[in-house]
Amino acid sequence: MVGSSGQVEAAVQEAVRAGRRIAVRSGGHCFEDFVDNPRVRMVIDLSGMTGVSYDPLRAAFAVEAGATLGEVYRRLYLGWGVTLPGGSCPGVGAGGHVAGGGYGPLSRLHGLVEDHLYAVEVVVVDRPGKARTVVATREPSDPLRDLWWAHTGGGGGNFGVVTRYWFRSPGVTGDDPARLLPRPPSSVLTFSIQWPWQGLDQRSFTRLAGNFGAWCAKHAAPGTPESRLYGELLLSRRPAGSHTLVGQVAGGDDGARLLDEHVAALGEGVGVTPVRTQETMPWLASALAGNGDDGKRWRLKTKAGYLRGMLTDRQLTAATT
């Protein structure tokens, strides 16, 4: 258990001296065995490092790696009216989430979390085996800029132990904290749409999944009204009973209309009437509610693929076999 970068540095140095394999834990939300693995002989637990503050020297927000996303959202919004476009699970720790890229319900509007990463504090080990704490920034003149770049999607635990992040959106000027990160909408329309398996065959299943991919490809450009709509289509095996679209529409009086058009586009040619629930709620309440899943009851293998285009007909057909 650590409470400062100095303590992390001491732990890393001890592990190097003893030849122990290290794993790092922040929020503990991990489907893999990266931490709970018999080969790991030292776990550095960052859950005590939860600070979220504004750093006037860097004109950026400092977030310690053990802070959960829910706490980051709450502190940034209540303190300065800003946020980060991170994930929908409030119990996820910032540590691994940010280093892996970080996406969530506001990403179609504001990009990934790492798009707003200005600097990272990391405990690294040099060639002779000496642990030290360094700060790498995105400044072109920073000799450690490659280390910052490595943490904009390279994944946690690969280059060192992250103890702190700093966030400031690219292109912003001045030192007014309220203008340095995206401002979330005051309210969102959350929704859950279910297409029952009953009545679906291979053709209609392929049509539903294909319609979703076509809609996303058509509305992929930033700055469009449709970029306010974020949805995840969860395709399930027949025993699960249905396929589910979950997500939200950010702000605006036309949220219901955008959702109506989206559901109509996804259902075109499917031939099954979906079951729909929706609710308008304050953005912060939605962000803190999340999906209520801390991941601790799951054991699975998962892989993410960030598509730039829709799945092919062959891929869609393979999904049904």
C-alpha positions in Angstrom: 0.0 0.0 0.0 1.5 3.3 -1.1 0.5 6.9 -0.5 3.1 8.9 -2.5 5.4 8.6 -5.5 8.3 8.3 -3.1 6.8 5.2 -1.6 6.2 3.8 -5.0 9.8 4.4 -5.9 11.0 2.7 -2.8 8.8 -0.3 -3.5 10.0 -0.6 -7.1 13.6 -0.4 -5.9 13.0 -3.2 -3.4 11.4 -5.3 -6.2 14.4 -4.7 -8.5 16.8 -5.6 -5.7 15.0 -8.8 -4.8 14.2 -9.8 -8.4 10.4 -9.8 -7.9 7.9 -9.4 -10.6 5.7 -6.3 -10.0 2.0 -5.7 -10.7 0.1 -2.5 -10.2 -3.4 -2.1 -9.0 -5.5 1.1 -8.9 -9.2 0.5 -9.1 -8.9 -3.3 -9.3 -11.2 -3.5 -12.3 -9.5 -6.0 -14.6 -10.9 -9.0 -16.4 -7.4 -10.5 -16.9 -5.0 -12.0 -14.4 -2.4 -9.2 -14.8 -2.4 -8.7 -11.0 -3.9 -11.9 -9.5 -1.3 -14.1 -11.0 1.0 -16.6 -9.2 4.1 -15.2 -10.9 3.5 -11.8 -9.4 5.6 -11.4 -6.2 4.8 -7.8 -5.4 1.6 -5.8 -5.8 1.8 -2.0 -5.6 -1.7 -0.9 -4.6 -2.4 2.8 -5.5 -5.9 2.9 -4.1 -4.7 5.4 -1.4 -3.5 7.9 -4.0 -6.8 9.5 -4.9 -5.9 13.2 -5.3 -7.7 15.4 -7.9 -6.6 19.0 -8.0 -5.7 22.0 -10.2 -2.0 22.6 -10.7 -1.5 26.3 -11.5 2.2 25.7 -12.3 1.3 23.5 -15.3 -2.1 25.0 -15.9 -3.5 21.5 -15.8 -5.5 19.2 -13.6 -3.5 16.7 -11.6 -5.2 13.2 -11.1 -3.4 10.6 -9.0 -3.5 7.1 -10.5 -5.6 5.6 -7.7 -8.5 7.9 -8.1 -11.6 6.2 -9.5 -13.3 7.7 -12.5 -16.4 8.5 -10.5 -14.4 10.6 -8.1 -12.6 12.3 -10.9 -15.9 13.2 -12.6 -17.4 14.4 -9.3 -14.4 16.6 -8.3 -13.8 18.1 -11.7 -17.4 18.9 -12.3 -18.3 20.3 -8.9 -15.0 22.1 -8.6 -14.6 23.6 -12.1 -17.5 22.5 -14.3 -15.3 20.3 -16.5 -14.8 16.6 -17.2 -12.9 14.0 -19.1 -14.5 11.7 -21.7 -13.8 8.5 -19.8 -15.6 5.2 -19.1 -19.0 4.6 -17.8 -17.9 2.4 -14.8 -17.3 4.8 -11.9 -15.3 2.3 -9.9 -12.5 2.0 -12.5 -9.2 3.5 -11.4 -7.6 6.2 -13.5 -4.2 4.4 -13.5 -4.7 1.7 -16.2 -7.8 3.4 -17.9 -5.9 6.5 -19.0 -2.8 4.6 -20.1 -4.9 2.4 -22.2 -6.5 5.3 -24.1 -9.8 5.7 -22.1 -13.1 6.0 -24.0 -16.7 6.4 -22.8 -20.1 8.0 -23.5 -18.7 11.4 -24.3 -15.9 10.2 -26.6 -17.9 10.8 -29.8 -18.0 14.5 -28.7 -14.6 14.9 -27.1 -12.4 12.1 -28.1 -10.4 9.7 -25.8 -9.1 10.6 -22.3 -5.6 10.4 -23.6 -6.4 13.1 -26.2 -6.4 15.5 -23.2 -3.3 14.1 -21.4 -0.7 16.8 -20.9 1.8 15.0 -18.6 2.5 11.8 -16.7 4.5 11.1 -13.6 6.1 7.7 -13.8 8.4 5.6 -11.6 10.9 4.0 -14.0 14.0 1.9 -13.7 17.2 2.9 -15.7 19.6 0.5 -17.2 21.8 0.1 -14.1 18.6 -0.8 -12.1 18.1 2.5 -10.3 14.4 3.4 -9.7 13.5 7.1 -10.1 10.5 9.3 -10.6 10.2 11.3 -13.8 7.6 13.6 -15.4 7.1 13.4 -19.2 5.0 16.0 -21.0 3.6 16.4 -24.5 5.8 19.5 -25.1 7.8 19.0 -28.3 10.9 20.2 -26.5 10.6 17.7 -23.7 13.4 15.0 -23.9 11.0 12.5 -22.3 8.2 13.2 -24.7 8.3 9.6 -26.0 7.5 8.4 -22.5 4.4 10.6 -22.5 3.5 9.3 -25.9 3.8 5.7 -24.7 1.1 6.4 -22.1 -1.4 7.6 -24.7 -2.6 4.1 -25.4 0.3 1.8 -24.6 -1.4 0.3 -21.5 -0.6 0.4 -17.8 2.4 -1.3 -16.3 4.5 -1.5 -19.5 6.9 1.4 -19.1 6.8 2.0 -15.3 4.4 2.7 -12.5 2.2 5.8 -13.2 1.6 7.8 -10.0 0.0 11.0 -11.4 -1.5 12.4 -14.6 -2.0 16.0 -15.7 -4.8 16.9 -18.1 -5.3 19.9 -20.4 -7.0 19.8 -23.7 -4.7 20.5 -26.7 -5.0 23.9 -28.2 -6.5 25.7 -25.2 -4.9 28.9 -23.9 -4.9 30.8 -20.7 -5.0 29.5 -17.1 -8.7 29.6 -16.3 -9.4 26.1 -15.1 -13.0 26.2 -16.3 -11.7 26.5 -19.9 -9.0 23.8 -19.9 -11.1 20.7 -20.3 -14.4 19.8 -22.0 -17.6 20.9 -20.3 -20.2 18.1 -20.0 -23.8 18.6 -20.9 -26.1 19.6 -18.0 -28.4 16.6 -18.8 -28.4 13.4 -20.8 -31.1 11.1 -22.2 -30.1 7.5 -21.2 -31.6 4.6 -23.0 -31.8 0.8 -23.3 -33.3 -0.8 -26.4 -33.8 -4.5 -26.6 -34.5 -6.6 -29.8 -35.8 -10.0 -28.7 -34.2 -13.1 -30.2 -37.7 -14.4 -30.8 -38.5 -13.7 -34.4 -34.9 -13.2 -35.4 -33.1 -15.4 -37.9 -29.6 -15.2 -39.4 -30.8 -12.7 -42.0 -32.4 -10.4 -39.5 -29.6 -10.7 -37.0 -27.1 -9.8 -39.7 -29.3 -6.9 -40.8 -29.4 -5.5 -37.2 -25.7 -5.6 -36.7 -25.0 -4.3 -40.2 -27.4 -1.4 -39.7 -25.6 -0.4 -36.5 -22.2 -0.5 -38.3 -23.6 1.5 -41.2 -25.0 4.2 -39.0 -21.8 4.6 -37.1 -19.8 4.8 -40.3 -22.2 7.4 -41.8 -22.1 9.6 -38.7 -18.4 9.2 -37.8 -17.4 12.8 -38.5 -16.9 15.1 -35.5 -19.1 18.0 -34.9 -22.4 16.6 -36.3 -25.6 16.5 -34.2 -25.3 12.7 -34.2 -22.0 12.8 -32.4 -24.0 13.6 -29.3 -25.4 10.1 -29.4 -23.3 7.3 -27.9 -24.5 3.7 -28.1 -23.1 0.2 -27.5 -24.9 -2.7 -29.3 -24.5 -5.8 -27.1 -25.0 -8.9 -29.3 -25.9 -12.0 -27.2 -26.3 -15.7 -27.8 -29.9 -16.9 -28.0 -30.2 -18.1 -24.4 -29.7 -14.5 -23.2 -33.0 -13.6 -24.8 -32.3 -10.4 -26.6 -29.7 -8.0 -28.1 -29.4 -4.7 -26.3 -28.4 -1.2 -27.3 -27.4 1.0 -24.3 -26.1 4.5 -24.3 -27.0 8.2 -24.0 -27.7 11.4 -25.9 -25.9 14.4 -24.6 -28.0 17.5 -23.9 -30.3 19.4 -26.2 -34.1 19.4 -26.6 -33.8 17.1 -29.7 -32.3 14.1 -27.9 -35.5 12.1 -28.2 -35.7 12.8 -31.9 -32.1 11.7 -32.5 -32.8 8.5 -30.6 -36.0 7.9 -32.6 -34.0 8.2 -35.8 -31.2 6.0 -34.5 -33.6 3.2 -33.5 -35.5 3.4 -36.7 -32.2 3.1 -38.7 -31.1 0.1 -36.7 -34.4 -1.6 -37.0 -34.8 -1.1 -40.8 -35.5 -4.5 -42.4 -35.1 -6.4 -39.1 -38.8 -7.1 -38.6 -38.8 -7.3 -34.8 -40.2 -4.5 -32.6 -37.8 -3.5 -29.9 -38.6 -2.9 -26.2 -37.4 0.6 -25.2 -36.8 2.4 -21.9 -35.3 5.9 -21.6 -34.8 8.5 -18.9 -33.5 12.1 -18.9 -31.2 12.8 -15.9 -28.5 15.2 -14.8 -25.2 14.4 -16.4 -23.3 13.9 -13.1 -26.0 11.6 -11.8 -25.7 9.5 -14.9 -21.9 9.5 -14.8 -21.8 8.4 -11.1 -24.5 5.7 -11.6 -22.6 4.0 -14.4 -23.5 0.4 -15.1 -23.0 -0.7 -11.4 -20.6 -3.5 -12.4 -17.2 -3.5 -10.6 -16.0 -6.4 -12.7 -15.1 -8.6 -9.7 -17.7 -11.3 -10.6 -16.4 -11.8 -14.1 -13.7 -14.1 -15.4 -13.3 -13.8 -19.1 -11.0 -13.1 -22.0 -11.6 -9.8 -23.8 -10.2 -8.0 -26.7 -11.1 -4.5 -28.1 -10.9 -3.5 -31.7 -11.4 0.1 -32.7 -13.1 -0.1 -36.1 -12.7 2.7 -38.8 -15.4 1.0 -40.9 -18.3 -1.4 -40.6 -17.9 -5.2 -40.4 -18.1 -7.0 -43.8 -21.0 -9.3 -44.7 -18.7 -12.3 -44.2 -17.8 -11.2 -40.7 -21.4 -10.5 -39.8 -22.4 -14.0 -41.1 -19.6 -15.6 -39.1 -21.0 -14.1 -36.0 -24.2 -16.1 -36.3 -22.5 -19.5 -36.7 
